[in-house]
């Protein structure tokens, strides 16, 4: 018998969920890391839902869900 347990600890609510996660993502866009640390405050506007770099690159966090049975 395997010790593998299906589920995950949720970073949003802190609870353990017995199913597989339906949302995956990165905390920042890949190109965020290309901006030198000392320039990030001036060049990047960001909150938990969006990121704007140099007023040229716009990123919005989204979630695609399948609501079967509802």
C-alpha positions, 0 to 999 in steps of 0.5 A: 500500500502506498503512503501517497495521499491525494490532496494539497494544502491550500495557500489561500485558506490554509486548509487541506483539500482531499482533491487535486488542485484545479488552479496552477500559476506563478506569483509573477510573470516570467519577464518580471525577473528580467527587470533588475531589482533596483528598477522594479519599484519604478518600472513595475506596478503590481497587486495580487491580480495584475502586473504592468511592466513599463506601461507596455506589458499587461498581465492579469491573473485568471482562473479557468474552471469547469463547473460541471453539475451546476 
